[in-house]
């Protein structure tokens, strides 16, 4: 009597998830090396007006504490909390070959009280 083969486990994103390699221990990043640029998008401006939250592209190896200290030093505000996302790079075609854009890290920084950051 032959048995039915077991189905393979379905793991959609666990295989593709990339964990960034941490930098050297005690890596000392300057504030302008942590916060690379602000992300000015429609959703970001809505969050800044309604929730007092601002989005930035940050260094892949930067921690939440480093991001908090860098924003406080660069913009002279008080940070309440920091949320981060690692965004996977999109695949792009270059002539006849497939390429991949680099992964990047996004930080959503919520400010305390009446603090504001003016980009323009």
TORLUM-996073 format. One record per atom (N, C-alpha, C): x, y, z; residue number from 0; atom name; chain. Coordinates in Angstrom, 2 decimals. Example, Ala and Ser with C-alpha at 12.3 -4.5 7.8 and 13.67 -1.06 7.14 Angstrom:
<atoms>
ATOM      east     north        up   num   atomo   cadena
ATOM     13.19     -5.69      7.80     0       N        A
ATOM     12.30     -4.50      7.80     0      CA        A
ATOM     13.20     -3.30      7.80     0       C        A
ATOM     12.85     -2.25      7.08     1       N        A
ATOM     13.67     -1.06      7.14     1      CA        A
ATOM     12.90      0.03      7.87     1       C        A
</atoms>
This chain:
<atoms>
ATOM      east     north        up   num   atomo   cadena
ATOM      0.84     -1.18      0.00     0       N        A
ATOM      0.00      0.00      0.00     0      CA        A
ATOM      0.89      1.24      0.00     0       C        A
ATOM      0.63      2.11     -0.92     1       N        A
ATOM      1.45      3.31     -1.07     1      CA        A
ATOM      0.79      4.48     -0.33     1       C        A
ATOM      1.61      5.28      0.37     2       N        A
ATOM      1.06      6.42      1.10     2      CA        A
ATOM      1.18      7.69      0.27     2       C        A
ATOM      0.32      8.58      0.58     3       N        A
ATOM      0.30      9.86     -0.12     3      CA        A
ATOM      1.45     10.73      0.37     3       C        A
ATOM      2.20     11.41     -0.51     4       N        A
ATOM      3.30     12.26     -0.03     4      CA        A
ATOM      2.76     13.46      0.74     4       C        A
ATOM      3.51     13.86      1.73     5       N        A
ATOM      3.10     15.02      2.54     5      CA        A
ATOM      3.27     16.30      1.73     5       C        A
ATOM      2.31     17.21      1.84     6       N        A
ATOM      2.47     18.48      1.12     6      CA        A
ATOM      3.58     19.33      1.73     6       C        A
ATOM      4.20     20.14      0.90     7       N        A
ATOM      5.26     21.02      1.39     7      CA        A
ATOM      4.63     22.15      2.18     7       C        A
ATOM      5.35     22.63      3.17     8       N        A
ATOM      4.85     23.75      3.98     8      CA        A
ATOM      4.90     25.02      3.16     8       C        A
ATOM      3.88     25.81      3.31     9       N        A
ATOM      3.81     27.08      2.59     9      CA        A
ATOM      4.35     28.18      3.50     9       C        A
ATOM      5.51     28.74      3.14    10       N        A
ATOM      6.12     29.83      3.89    10      CA        A
ATOM      6.35     30.98      2.92    10       C        A
ATOM      5.41     31.90      2.82    11       N        A
ATOM      5.51     32.90      1.76    11      CA        A
ATOM      6.63     33.90      1.92    11       C        A
ATOM      6.75     34.55      3.08    12       N        A
ATOM      7.71     35.64      3.18    12      CA        A
ATOM      8.89     35.32      4.09    12       C        A
ATOM      8.79     34.23      4.85    13       N        A
ATOM      9.89     33.91      5.75    13      CA        A
ATOM     11.17     33.59      5.00    13       C        A
ATOM     11.04     32.98      3.82    14       N        A
ATOM     12.22     32.64      3.04    14      CA        A
ATOM     12.86     33.89      2.46    14       C        A
ATOM     12.02     34.85      2.03    15       N        A
ATOM     12.54     36.03      1.35    15      CA        A
ATOM     13.00     37.12      2.31    15       C        A
ATOM     12.60     37.02      3.57    16       N        A
ATOM     12.92     38.08      4.52    16      CA        A
ATOM     14.42     38.15      4.74    16       C        A
ATOM     14.96     39.34      4.63    17       N        A
ATOM     16.39     39.54      4.84    17      CA        A
ATOM     16.59     40.34      6.11    17       C        A
ATOM     17.43     39.85      6.97    18       N        A
ATOM     17.75     40.55      8.19    18      CA        A
ATOM     19.05     41.31      7.93    18       C        A
ATOM     19.04     42.62      8.13    19       N        A
ATOM     20.27     43.37      7.84    19      CA        A
ATOM     21.39     42.95      8.78    19       C        A
ATOM     22.57     42.91      8.22    20       N        A
ATOM     23.72     42.56      9.04    20      CA        A
ATOM     24.08     43.74      9.92    20       C        A
ATOM     24.18     43.53     11.21    21       N        A
ATOM     24.55     44.66     12.06    21      CA        A
ATOM     25.97     45.10     11.78    21       C        A
ATOM     26.21     46.36     11.99    22       N        A
ATOM     27.54     46.90     11.77    22      CA        A
ATOM     28.50     46.41     12.84    22       C        A
ATOM     29.69     46.89     12.78    23       N        A
ATOM     30.68     46.51     13.78    23      CA        A
ATOM     30.19     46.94     15.16    23       C        A
ATOM     30.51     46.19     16.19    24       N        A
ATOM     30.07     46.61     17.52    24      CA        A
ATOM     30.62     47.99     17.86    24       C        A
ATOM     29.82     48.75     18.55    25       N        A
ATOM     30.16     50.12     18.91    25      CA        A
ATOM     30.40     50.99     17.69    25       C        A
ATOM     29.62     50.75     16.64    26       N        A
ATOM     29.74     51.55     15.43    26      CA        A
ATOM     29.24     52.95     15.74    26       C        A
ATOM     30.09     53.93     15.54    27       N        A
ATOM     29.75     55.31     15.89    27      CA        A
ATOM     29.32     56.06     14.64    27       C        A
ATOM     28.01     56.26     14.49    28       N        A
ATOM     27.47     56.99     13.35    28      CA        A
ATOM     27.15     58.42     13.77    28       C        A
ATOM     27.50     59.37     12.96    29       N        A
ATOM     27.16     60.77     13.20    29      CA        A
ATOM     25.68     60.97     12.85    29       C        A
ATOM     25.03     62.00     13.38    30       N        A
ATOM     23.60     62.20     13.10    30      CA        A
ATOM     23.29     62.33     11.60    30       C        A
ATOM     24.17     62.99     10.85    31       N        A
ATOM     23.90     63.12      9.42    31      CA        A
ATOM     24.16     61.82      8.66    31       C        A
ATOM     24.82     60.84      9.30    32       N        A
ATOM     24.98     59.53      8.69    32      CA        A
ATOM     23.82     58.61      9.03    32       C        A
ATOM     23.10     58.91     10.11    33       N        A
ATOM     21.95     58.09     10.50    33      CA        A
ATOM     20.74     58.48      9.68    33       C        A
ATOM     20.38     59.76      9.68    34       N        A
ATOM     19.22     60.24      8.93    34      CA        A
ATOM     19.71     60.67      7.55    34       C        A
ATOM     19.31     59.92      6.52    35       N        A
ATOM     19.82     60.20      5.18    35      CA        A
ATOM     19.00     61.28      4.47    35       C        A
ATOM     17.67     61.15      4.49    36       N        A
ATOM     16.83     62.18      3.85    36      CA        A
ATOM     15.40     62.04      4.34    36       C        A
ATOM     14.65     63.12      4.34    37       N        A
ATOM     13.22     63.02      4.69    37      CA        A
ATOM     12.44     62.48      3.50    37       C        A
ATOM     11.39     61.75      3.79    38       N        A
ATOM     10.52     61.23      2.74    38      CA        A
ATOM      9.27     62.10      2.70    38       C        A
ATOM      9.16     62.91      1.67    39       N        A
ATOM      8.02     63.80      1.53    39      CA        A
ATOM      7.06     63.15      0.55    39       C        A
ATOM      6.03     62.49      1.08    40       N        A
ATOM      5.01     61.84      0.27    40      CA        A
ATOM      3.64     62.32      0.73    40       C        A
ATOM      2.64     61.92      0.01    41       N        A
ATOM      1.28     62.34      0.38    41      CA        A
ATOM      0.89     61.75      1.73    41       C        A
ATOM      1.20     60.48      1.93    42       N        A
ATOM      0.89     59.84      3.21    42      CA        A
ATOM      1.71     60.46      4.34    42       C        A
ATOM      2.97     60.76      4.05    43       N        A
ATOM      3.84     61.36      5.07    43      CA        A
ATOM      3.38     62.73      5.49    43       C        A
ATOM      2.92     63.56      4.55    44       N        A
ATOM      2.43     64.88      4.93    44      CA        A
ATOM      1.13     64.77      5.70    44       C        A
ATOM      0.31     63.79      5.38    45       N        A
ATOM     -0.92     63.57      6.15    45      CA        A
ATOM     -0.58     63.18      7.59    45       C        A
ATOM      0.40     62.29      7.75    46       N        A
ATOM      0.80     61.88      9.10    46      CA        A
ATOM      1.41     63.05      9.88    46       C        A
ATOM      2.14     63.91      9.18    47       N        A
ATOM      2.78     65.02      9.89    47      CA        A
ATOM      1.75     66.04     10.36    47       C        A
ATOM      0.70     66.26      9.58    48       N        A
ATOM     -0.31     67.24     10.00    48      CA        A
ATOM     -1.26     66.66     11.05    48       C        A
ATOM     -1.61     65.41     10.92    49       N        A
ATOM     -2.60     64.84     11.83    49      CA        A
ATOM     -1.98     64.23     13.09    49       C        A
ATOM     -0.90     63.47     12.94    50       N        A
ATOM     -0.35     62.72     14.07    50      CA        A
ATOM      1.00     63.24     14.55    50       C        A
ATOM      1.51     64.30     13.95    51       N        A
ATOM      2.81     64.87     14.30    51      CA        A
ATOM      3.92     63.82     14.16    51       C        A
ATOM      3.83     63.02     13.07    52       N        A
ATOM      4.81     61.97     12.78    52      CA        A
ATOM      5.48     62.26     11.44    52       C        A
ATOM      6.78     62.12     11.38    53       N        A
ATOM      7.56     62.44     10.19    53      CA        A
ATOM      8.33     61.21      9.75    53       C        A
ATOM      8.48     61.03      8.43    54       N        A
ATOM      9.16     59.86      7.91    54      CA        A
ATOM     10.53     60.25      7.34    54       C        A
ATOM     11.49     59.37      7.56    55       N        A
ATOM     12.86     59.58      7.08    55      CA        A
ATOM     13.40     58.29      6.51    55       C        A
ATOM     14.30     58.42      5.53    56       N        A
ATOM     15.10     57.28      5.11    56      CA        A
ATOM     16.35     57.29      5.98    56       C        A
ATOM     16.64     56.16      6.62    57       N        A
ATOM     17.74     56.10      7.57    57      CA        A
ATOM     18.71     54.99      7.17    57       C        A
ATOM     19.85     54.98      7.82    58       N        A
ATOM     20.88     53.98      7.58    58      CA        A
ATOM     20.37     52.60      7.99    58       C        A
ATOM     20.74     51.57      7.22    59       N        A
ATOM     20.25     50.21      7.50    59      CA        A
ATOM     20.70     49.69      8.86    59       C        A
ATOM     21.86     50.10      9.33    60       N        A
ATOM     22.38     49.54     10.58    60      CA        A
ATOM     22.05     50.41     11.79    60       C        A
ATOM     21.30     51.51     11.58    61       N        A
ATOM     20.98     52.41     12.69    61      CA        A
ATOM     19.87     51.80     13.55    61       C        A
ATOM     20.01     51.92     14.86    62       N        A
ATOM     18.99     51.43     15.78    62      CA        A
ATOM     17.98     52.54     16.07    62       C        A
ATOM     16.91     52.19     16.77    63       N        A
ATOM     15.88     53.18     17.10    63      CA        A
ATOM     16.44     54.27     18.02    63       C        A
ATOM     17.29     53.89     18.94    64       N        A
ATOM     17.89     54.88     19.84    64      CA        A
ATOM     18.78     55.86     19.08    64       C        A
ATOM     19.55     55.34     18.14    65       N        A
ATOM     20.41     56.21     17.33    65      CA        A
ATOM     19.57     57.16     16.47    65       C        A
ATOM     18.46     56.66     15.92    66       N        A
ATOM     17.58     57.50     15.10    66      CA        A
ATOM     16.97     58.60     15.96    66       C        A
ATOM     16.53     58.24     17.16    67       N        A
ATOM     15.93     59.22     18.07    67      CA        A
ATOM     16.92     60.33     18.40    67       C        A
ATOM     18.14     59.96     18.77    68       N        A
ATOM     19.15     60.96     19.12    68      CA        A
ATOM     19.52     61.83     17.93    68       C        A
ATOM     19.59     61.24     16.74    69       N        A
ATOM     19.97     61.99     15.55    69      CA        A
ATOM     18.90     63.02     15.18    69       C        A
ATOM     17.62     62.64     15.24    70       N        A
ATOM     16.54     63.58     14.91    70      CA        A
ATOM     16.49     64.70     15.94    70       C        A
ATOM     16.67     64.36     17.22    71       N        A
ATOM     16.66     65.40     18.25    71      CA        A
ATOM     17.80     66.39     18.06    71       C        A
ATOM     18.96     65.90     17.65    72       N        A
ATOM     20.11     66.79     17.48    72      CA        A
ATOM     20.01     67.62     16.20    72       C        A
ATOM     19.55     67.01     15.12    73       N        A
ATOM     19.50     67.73     13.84    73      CA        A
ATOM     18.39     68.77     13.78    73       C        A
ATOM     17.23     68.46     14.35    74       N        A
ATOM     16.07     69.34     14.21    74      CA        A
ATOM     15.68     70.05     15.51    74       C        A
ATOM     16.36     69.78     16.61    75       N        A
ATOM     16.10     70.43     17.90    75      CA        A
ATOM     14.64     70.26     18.34    75       C        A
ATOM     14.20     69.00     18.36    76       N        A
ATOM     12.85     68.65     18.81    76      CA        A
ATOM     12.96     67.51     19.81    76       C        A
ATOM     11.83     67.18     20.46    77       N        A
ATOM     11.78     66.04     21.37    77      CA        A
ATOM     11.00     64.91     20.70    77       C        A
ATOM     11.59     63.72     20.67    78       N        A
ATOM     10.99     62.57     20.00    78      CA        A
ATOM     10.26     61.72     21.03    78       C        A
ATOM      9.02     61.36     20.71    79       N        A
ATOM      8.24     60.50     21.60    79      CA        A
ATOM      8.51     59.03     21.31    79       C        A
ATOM      8.39     58.61     20.02    80       N        A
ATOM      8.65     57.21     19.67    80      CA        A
ATOM      9.13     57.12     18.24    80       C        A
ATOM      9.78     55.99     17.95    81       N        A
ATOM     10.33     55.73     16.62    81      CA        A
ATOM      9.85     54.35     16.17    81       C        A
ATOM      9.31     54.29     14.97    82       N        A
ATOM      8.93     53.01     14.36    82      CA        A
ATOM      9.76     52.83     13.10    82       C        A
ATOM     10.23     51.63     12.85    83       N        A
ATOM     11.09     51.40     11.69    83      CA        A
ATOM     10.53     50.28     10.82    83       C        A
ATOM     10.88     50.36      9.54    84       N        A
ATOM     10.53     49.32      8.57    84      CA        A
ATOM     11.74     49.10      7.68    84       C        A
ATOM     11.97     47.85      7.31    85       N        A
ATOM     13.00     47.56      6.31    85      CA        A
ATOM     12.26     47.26      5.01    85       C        A
ATOM     12.46     48.11      4.05    86       N        A
ATOM     11.76     48.01      2.77    86      CA        A
ATOM     12.64     47.25      1.79    86       C        A
ATOM     12.09     46.21      1.17    87       N        A
ATOM     12.84     45.43      0.19    87      CA        A
ATOM     12.93     46.20     -1.11    87       C        A
ATOM     14.09     46.13     -1.74    88       N        A
ATOM     14.29     46.82     -3.01    88      CA        A
ATOM     13.49     46.16     -4.12    88       C        A
ATOM     12.99     46.97     -5.03    89       N        A
ATOM     12.18     46.45     -6.13    89      CA        A
ATOM     13.09     45.82     -7.19    89       C        A
ATOM     12.55     44.86     -7.92    90       N        A
ATOM     13.31     44.31     -9.04    90      CA        A
ATOM     13.06     45.18    -10.26    90       C        A
ATOM     14.10     45.47    -10.99    91       N        A
ATOM     14.03     46.34    -12.17    91      CA        A
ATOM     14.71     45.64    -13.33    91       C        A
ATOM     14.30     46.02    -14.54    92       N        A
ATOM     14.93     45.49    -15.73    92      CA        A
ATOM     15.93     46.48    -16.27    92       C        A
ATOM     17.12     46.03    -16.53    93       N        A
ATOM     18.14     46.84    -17.19    93      CA        A
ATOM     18.45     46.16    -18.51    93       C        A
ATOM     17.97     46.74    -19.57    94       N        A
ATOM     18.08     46.16    -20.91    94      CA        A
ATOM     17.48     44.77    -20.91    94       C        A
ATOM     18.27     43.74    -21.07    95       N        A
ATOM     17.71     42.38    -21.15    95      CA        A
ATOM     17.86     41.61    -19.83    95       C        A
ATOM     18.36     42.25    -18.81    96       N        A
ATOM     18.62     41.52    -17.56    96      CA        A
ATOM     17.76     42.07    -16.44    96       C        A
ATOM     17.55     41.21    -15.45    97       N        A
ATOM     16.84     41.65    -14.25    97      CA        A
ATOM     17.85     42.13    -13.22    97       C        A
ATOM     17.56     43.26    -12.60    98       N        A
ATOM     18.39     43.78    -11.53    98      CA        A
ATOM     17.53     44.01    -10.31    98       C        A
ATOM     18.15     44.44     -9.24    99       N        A
ATOM     17.41     44.67     -8.00    99      CA        A
ATOM     17.90     45.95     -7.36    99       C        A
ATOM     16.97     46.79     -6.95   100       N        A
ATOM     17.32     48.00     -6.23   100      CA        A
ATOM     17.72     47.62     -4.80   100       C        A
ATOM     18.55     48.41     -4.16   101       N        A
ATOM     18.99     48.02     -2.81   101      CA        A
ATOM     17.86     48.16     -1.78   101       C        A
ATOM     17.94     47.36     -0.73   102       N        A
ATOM     17.00     47.47      0.39   102      CA        A
ATOM     17.30     48.76      1.15   102       C        A
ATOM     16.27     49.30      1.82   103       N        A
ATOM     16.47     50.53      2.57   103      CA        A
ATOM     15.59     50.52      3.81   103       C        A
ATOM     15.91     51.38      4.74   104       N        A
ATOM     15.20     51.41      6.02   104      CA        A
ATOM     14.45     52.73      6.14   104       C        A
ATOM     13.22     52.63      6.61   105       N        A
ATOM     12.34     53.78      6.77   105      CA        A
ATOM     12.02     53.94      8.24   105       C        A
ATOM     12.07     55.17      8.73   106       N        A
ATOM     11.75     55.43     10.14   106      CA        A
ATOM     10.62     56.44     10.22   106       C        A
ATOM      9.62     56.14     11.04   107       N        A
ATOM      8.51     57.05     11.29   107      CA        A
ATOM      8.70     57.57     12.71   107       C        A
ATOM      8.97     58.86     12.82   108       N        A
ATOM      9.34     59.48     14.10   108      CA        A
ATOM      8.16     60.33     14.57   108       C        A
ATOM      7.64     60.02     15.76   109       N        A
ATOM      6.55     60.80     16.35   109      CA        A
ATOM      7.14     61.78     17.35   109       C        A
ATOM      6.73     63.06     17.23   110       N        A
ATOM      7.28     64.10     18.08   110      CA        A
ATOM      6.34     64.39     19.25   110       C        A
ATOM      6.90     64.95     20.31   111       N        A
ATOM      6.11     65.29     21.50   111      CA        A
ATOM      5.49     66.67     21.34   111       C        A
ATOM      4.31     66.82     21.91   112       N        A
ATOM      3.68     68.12     22.09   112      CA        A
ATOM      3.58     68.98     20.84   112       C        A
ATOM      4.06     70.22     20.97   113       N        A
ATOM      3.92     71.20     19.90   113      CA        A
ATOM      5.15     71.27     19.00   113       C        A
ATOM      6.05     70.31     19.07   114       N        A
ATOM      7.23     70.33     18.22   114      CA        A
ATOM      6.84     70.09     16.76   114       C        A
ATOM      7.50     70.78     15.85   115       N        A
ATOM      7.25     70.64     14.42   115      CA        A
ATOM      8.59     70.64     13.70   115       C        A
ATOM      8.60     70.00     12.53   116       N        A
ATOM      9.75     70.04     11.64   116      CA        A
ATOM      9.27     70.65     10.33   116       C        A
ATOM      9.93     71.73      9.91   117       N        A
ATOM      9.57     72.39      8.66   117      CA        A
ATOM     10.58     71.99      7.59   117       C        A
ATOM     10.09     71.31      6.54   118       N        A
ATOM     10.97     70.91      5.44   118      CA        A
ATOM     11.07     71.99      4.39   118       C        A
ATOM     10.02     72.79      4.22   119       N        A
ATOM     10.01     73.80      3.17   119      CA        A
ATOM      9.87     75.17      3.78   119       C        A
</atoms>
